[in-house]
Amino acid sequence: MCLGLPMTIVETDGISALCEFRGERRRVSMLLLSNPPVGTKVLVHINIAIRLLDEAEARLIADAIEGLTAVLGGEDCDRFFADLIEREPQLPEHLRLDQASGRPSKSDPRCNPHIEQLGLVRGG
């Protein structure tokens, strides 16, 4: 599994940047972004900055990564996922079943046309 890291630009030449996260620094390609300045938070995936982050989103991603580290160390992780505690998980719209028929929406092009054949819906 690959994760995107919320890194902070420490120095940049417009083509690449030295970015930092949790004390680790790495050289990152900036070719997908429009020359963001030093101090900007960016989401880095496989050493490529793929988009800009605001402070709040960067903090949520950093907290999630800290939470995964806590879980792997056998520690309590609830404090890192405060935005998810007491919240009911929600499926993406294209995976939800129509309440009336119990079948997936045919209007959504992402709906798997074979789902009924596989018996994966109620009444199928």
Secondary structure as a PSIPRED ss2 file (coil, helix, strand):
# PSIPRED VFORMAT (PSIPRED V4.0)

   1 M C   1.000  0.000  0.000
   2 C C   1.000  0.000  0.000
   3 L C   1.000  0.000  0.000
   4 G C   1.000  0.000  0.000
   5 L E   0.000  0.000  1.000
   6 P E   0.000  0.000  1.000
   7 M E   0.000  0.000  1.000
   8 T E   0.000  0.000  1.000
   9 I E   0.000  0.000  1.000
  10 V E   0.000  0.000  1.000
  11 E E   0.000  0.000  1.000
  12 T E   0.000  0.000  1.000
  13 D C   1.000  0.000  0.000
  14 G C   1.000  0.000  0.000
  15 I C   1.000  0.000  0.000
  16 S E   0.000  0.000  1.000
  17 A E   0.000  0.000  1.000
  18 L E   0.000  0.000  1.000
  19 C E   0.000  0.000  1.000
  20 E E   0.000  0.000  1.000
  21 F E   0.000  0.000  1.000
  22 R C   1.000  0.000  0.000
  23 G C   1.000  0.000  0.000
  24 E E   0.000  0.000  1.000
  25 R E   0.000  0.000  1.000
  26 R E   0.000  0.000  1.000
  27 R E   0.000  0.000  1.000
  28 V E   0.000  0.000  1.000
  29 S E   0.000  0.000  1.000
  30 M C   1.000  0.000  0.000
  31 L C   1.000  0.000  0.000
  32 L C   1.000  0.000  0.000
  33 L C   1.000  0.000  0.000
  34 S C   1.000  0.000  0.000
  35 N C   1.000  0.000  0.000
  36 P C   1.000  0.000  0.000
  37 P C   1.000  0.000  0.000
  38 V C   1.000  0.000  0.000
  39 G C   1.000  0.000  0.000
  40 T C   1.000  0.000  0.000
  41 K E   0.000  0.000  1.000
  42 V E   0.000  0.000  1.000
  43 L E   0.000  0.000  1.000
  44 V E   0.000  0.000  1.000
  45 H E   0.000  0.000  1.000
  46 I C   1.000  0.000  0.000
  47 N C   1.000  0.000  0.000
  48 I E   0.000  0.000  1.000
  49 A E   0.000  0.000  1.000
  50 I E   0.000  0.000  1.000
  51 R E   0.000  0.000  1.000
  52 L E   0.000  0.000  1.000
  53 L E   0.000  0.000  1.000
  54 D C   1.000  0.000  0.000
  55 E H   0.000  1.000  0.000
  56 A H   0.000  1.000  0.000
  57 E H   0.000  1.000  0.000
  58 A H   0.000  1.000  0.000
  59 R H   0.000  1.000  0.000
  60 L H   0.000  1.000  0.000
  61 I H   0.000  1.000  0.000
  62 A H   0.000  1.000  0.000
  63 D H   0.000  1.000  0.000
  64 A H   0.000  1.000  0.000
  65 I H   0.000  1.000  0.000
  66 E H   0.000  1.000  0.000
  67 G H   0.000  1.000  0.000
  68 L H   0.000  1.000  0.000
  69 T H   0.000  1.000  0.000
  70 A H   0.000  1.000  0.000
  71 V H   0.000  1.000  0.000
  72 L H   0.000  1.000  0.000
  73 G C   1.000  0.000  0.000
  74 G C   1.000  0.000  0.000
  75 E C   1.000  0.000  0.000
  76 D C   1.000  0.000  0.000
  77 C C   1.000  0.000  0.000
  78 D H   0.000  1.000  0.000
  79 R H   0.000  1.000  0.000
  80 F H   0.000  1.000  0.000
  81 F H   0.000  1.000  0.000
  82 A C   1.000  0.000  0.000
  83 D C   1.000  0.000  0.000
  84 L C   1.000  0.000  0.000
  85 I C   1.000  0.000  0.000
  86 E C   1.000  0.000  0.000
  87 R C   1.000  0.000  0.000
  88 E C   1.000  0.000  0.000
  89 P C   1.000  0.000  0.000
  90 Q C   1.000  0.000  0.000
  91 L C   1.000  0.000  0.000
  92 P C   1.000  0.000  0.000
  93 E H   0.000  1.000  0.000
  94 H H   0.000  1.000  0.000
  95 L H   0.000  1.000  0.000
  96 R C   1.000  0.000  0.000
  97 L E   0.000  0.000  1.000
  98 D C   1.000  0.000  0.000
  99 Q C   1.000  0.000  0.000
 100 A C   1.000  0.000  0.000
 101 S C   1.000  0.000  0.000
 102 G C   1.000  0.000  0.000
 103 R C   1.000  0.000  0.000
 104 P E   0.000  0.000  1.000
 105 S C   1.000  0.000  0.000
 106 K C   1.000  0.000  0.000
 107 S C   1.000  0.000  0.000
 108 D C   1.000  0.000  0.000
 109 P C   1.000  0.000  0.000
 110 R C   1.000  0.000  0.000
 111 C C   1.000  0.000  0.000
 112 N C   1.000  0.000  0.000
 113 P C   1.000  0.000  0.000
 114 H C   1.000  0.000  0.000
 115 I C   1.000  0.000  0.000
 116 E C   1.000  0.000  0.000
 117 Q C   1.000  0.000  0.000
 118 L C   1.000  0.000  0.000
 119 G C   1.000  0.000  0.000
 120 L C   1.000  0.000  0.000
 121 V C   1.000  0.000  0.000
 122 R C   1.000  0.000  0.000
 123 G C   1.000  0.000  0.000
 124 G C   1.000  0.000  0.000
